[in-house]
Every structure is written in C-alpha cells, then in structure tokens.
Amino acid sequence: MARDASPSADTEDRPGISRPRNRRRSSMTQQPAFGSYRLRRPRMSPESRGGRLPEYRRTEEDGMLIERDIAVTMRTGDRIYVDVFRPLTADEAPTLVSWMPYGKHNPLPIQVIFPNGEVDQEWTSRHTVFESPDPMYWVAHGYAVVLADLPGTWNSEGVATYLSPEEAEAHYDLIEWAGTRDWSNGRVGLTGVSYLAAAQWRVAELAPPHLAAINPWEGFTDPYREVVRHGGIPSTWMWPYLWDRWGASRTQIEDLELETAEHPFDDAFWRSKASNLEKIQTPAYVVASWCDQGLHTRGTLEGYKRISSDQKWLEVHGQKKWAYYYRPENVDRLRAFFDHFLRGQETEVASWPPVRLEVRESTSHGEMVNEQEWPLARTTYRQLFLDADNGSLTWDRVQDEHVAVYDGAGSGPGRHRAEFEVTFQEDLDLVGHMKLALYVSAEAADMDLFVAVWKIDREGRIVHFPYYGHLDDGPAAVGWIRASHRELDEAESTEYMPVLKHQRSLQLQPGDVTRLDIEILASGTRYRAGDSLRVVVQGTDINRYPKPLVFARHEDTVNTGTHTIHTGGRFPSHLLVPVTNL
C-alpha cells in the first residue's frame, strides 16, 4: 500500500500517482484528435463564489477526520485540490470519489439553489456539495469520501476542458491516488448526479486499476445529441447558464459557446467528448429518469444499454432527480451496491433484477416493476396514424389525405400548433422509445419542429409530470428535429429509435413534402381506459420558462412562415408507441 496522503501528495513513481498494482496504465493520448481547444478567461473568481486560496487544513468535525485542500499532482505536473472525509479510526476504508466543476467547498446547498427540487433538509448535512454524496452518511458507514475540483476550476491548476480526453486522464490519476492511500482499502467507487455522472462514463472507459464500481446517476453520454443540438436545433441557454456553475477559475476555461458555434455538426470535436461506452467493463448501478428529457434521460439509458459490464443494473424513476438521489431509502440501496463491490460483502445486490423501472400514472402515483433488459423485449410497437381532418390518432391507417397548418414561428393553442389525440379503450402501458414519422412541407428551406406527448385523464385534464429536477408541469415525453438534419444513420437507427447523422445540411424545397423521423425520448406512462394521448407539434419550445429555470431553450430558430403536416393516403404520418402490457 502506498504511503498516506500529505498536503503535496507526491510519490516516487510519478508526481501524484502511485504505481498500479500489477496492472498496465492506460495509454490514452493527452492531445485531442481534432486540435486545440478554444479558451477564455473565467467569468468568476473562486472568491466571488465563496472560495478562498488553497490552504491545507486538518480538522475533526461531526465524527469525521477532514483534510481540506490536499494538492494532488497530475501526470501533466498540474496540481488539483481535493477534500478528504474519512473515519476517525485507522482502518482502511472503501473510497468514493466525486469529480466536479461546482466547487468542493460549494456553500450553497441544493435546497437553496433549487428550492422546488423537493430535497428534504434532513436528507443532507452541511458537508454535502451540489449533486455529490453526503460525506457524513458515508463516513458514518465506514467510507472515505474524496471531493475534487477538476483541472482549471476553482484553485486547481491547468485549464478546464470539460469531458475531454485530458480531463478523463486527470480523473484516472485521482482514482489511482485515492486507491493507494494508507487509509484506503484499494477499492474506489464513483457516484454523483449530472456532470458527476457524465464524468464517470469518460473515466471508466480507461479502466483505472483501482476503480471497482460506478454509479452514474443521470448523466449524458453524447453531448452533441443530448445537450447542444436537440434533433439538430441548437440549445441556446445551456452554456450561458453553466458559466455561473462551471466557470470559477484562476486560469482559463474552455469556451464551449464558441466551440459550439464553430462545430455545428457531429464532428471529431464532439466525438472526443462522447463516451466510448462499449469499453466500460466496470460494475455499474445506473440510475435514469423519465423526467430529465433534453439533458440526461437519453444518455443514461444509452449508457446502460451499451456498456460491456457483466454486472450492471438499471433503475429508471419518474421523479425529481435530486430528491431521488438523496432520499434515505435510495441512499441505503446505493450503499448495498458499494458494500458489495467495494467491501466484498454479500448484500441484496445479488437478488436485484437487471432492470427496475417506474410506470407512471401521475406525479404522485406510479408502480416500480422488475424487468430483465432495456429496451423491454416484450414490447409491441404499434402505429397510431395522424388524421388532420379531425385532429385524431387512430390504430387504423387513414385513407383520405388532409393537412394541418400552423404558424411555424408561434406557440400555444390554435394557429400556432397542430394537435392529434386518441382516447384509449383499454389500459395501456407505454414504456420505451416512441417515434413520430411526419410528412411535412414548409414555405421556407428549413424548419424546426418541437413535439410533446401528453397524457389527458378521463375528465379532460392534462396530467403533468415532473420535468428536469425542479419543475412540475412536464409532458410525458418530448422530441425535436431541424428538418435539414433529417438524414438518418441507417447503421444506428432502429424501428423505434431514429438516429440522425448530423453530418450535413439538407435544405428543403419550399412546398415539397418531406418525411421526418423524430426521436421521442424514452418514457414510461400508464394510460387507463378512458385516458387520452395527445401529440402536440409546434415551432417553438413546448413549455416556455423564464431563465434560468430550464437549460433546453431553443431561441435560434430557422422558422418562418407556416408549417404543413400531411396525413393520410400517400402520407401515412404516424406515432409509433411501445405497448408493454399486451
């Protein structure tokens, strides 16, 4: 076992890195394949966000031994700063690492940042940092917890390049440092929400020798498709908002806004930030939700589906993500996972089904069901055909041709959207991916379409679901497309999940009818007999929220004039739905 951490924490093998135990180090290149990053000065200093200059401190608080601002030197020679929370005893502890851009000292609890996130004050302690595990809980159960400021953020040296190959290598180095301290039992686990989950996918590709288990809790895996370009439509608020969350630094940070403008297609730049999921073989407890559409839902489910781990579990809920992460019974469930893989204990994990997911009826009511795989093999995909004559959806193919016309630049009921609805005559569980195939024409050479699937109860009232981590008026599922990005990746697409290439712009011929295959993000909803499903198509975001409440805003539109949806006859526009209870 390597010697204990000191304020500088250097070793003989390599600065800050202890030699792996009988394993070869990853040989991942330190330079991105596409060239240089675009960098900018930070908007904020650490002091402006409640930080201070780094100073090593060792204290005993709340039954924990806490070491703050330990400097750990990376292979590049840059030092990052970490806080370590561990038991007062000298016993070797399994170790959890949280790798974050938010500030390991972050003084704002999640209850203050997002008061509607429904995280009870009693579920976290004063030591809990945004979207990371509560050190008091884990240390009380014999774990050590390491909170790290990633390179180029806060006081850490280097430049901040987000979810880059270089950042993944630094994350690898920290895992190896943590796994070789005298206070560690040599097994490291990763847990955390959002960015803390996305970073787990990237580093797990490299297989750090001391990484024993991961817990990606709602984290994207493909930044181009899941964050910056929804269906090819640019998300205009994600990066401006995140400068207030990721941007505190003493050096330079990656200018993601400029890079996004310079890389409108899915090129080598974006692929360098996407996770190579098939390389991951680490045991994984993956948690997704139906609610984080436009940010984490798609990527988390793709992560589970594509990783090569022999031991992997998926849990999908329909609630607010932060509340679900910190709810005591869910923390206990997570501990059973880590106790098994970081301590070698026999726990309930051995009896877990591979997939556990919630079928929602409403915000407050749903059923957790056990499954064997994702997507569900027993799914029957059925077509609901659109009929613009009466705004209906029907199981029977529509014979007569009709059109629905709306103002592409507007939003709201009436002339600014098209709506189609079906009332079910039997109970149906729709769990999985949907696809909307539309035959459309426009007055312009391009068009942006925004789609929502709503549940309407038997009294005609909209059934709202949680949306993102803190909103209450979401639809059951959403989708988007920019028509010029409609080219399908035939190798990746399936019957139920169209995957767009995003390699070039294919302009429309004004007035010509063109087919668009629109991915509707996965969801799990129960419709009772008498309930209705409504599809809404319009030219702007379905729900309009004031900044900064929602990251997925799309204000850079190509829409002008009217949009026309063609149905029936030669134009079999339809919604493909995943029925799982027939």
QUIMOCOR-V628732 format. One record per helix or strand of 2 or more residues. SS is the DSSP state (H for helix, E for strand). FROM is the first residue (numbers start at 1). TO is the last residue. Records with the same first field share a line. If there is no record, write none. Layout:
SS: FROM-TO  FROM-TO
This chain:
E: 39-41  57-61  64-73  79-87  93-100  144-149  159-160  184-193  211-217  229-230  233-234  248-249  252-254  284-289  312-317  355-360  366-371  380-387  392-394  402-407  417-423  428-442  448-456  462-463  465-467  471-474  477-482  514-527  532-538  562-568  574-579
H: 47-49  110-113  115-117  121-123  135-140  165-179  195-204  223-228  238-246  256-262  268-271  277-279  297-306  321-326  328-343  348-351  483-485
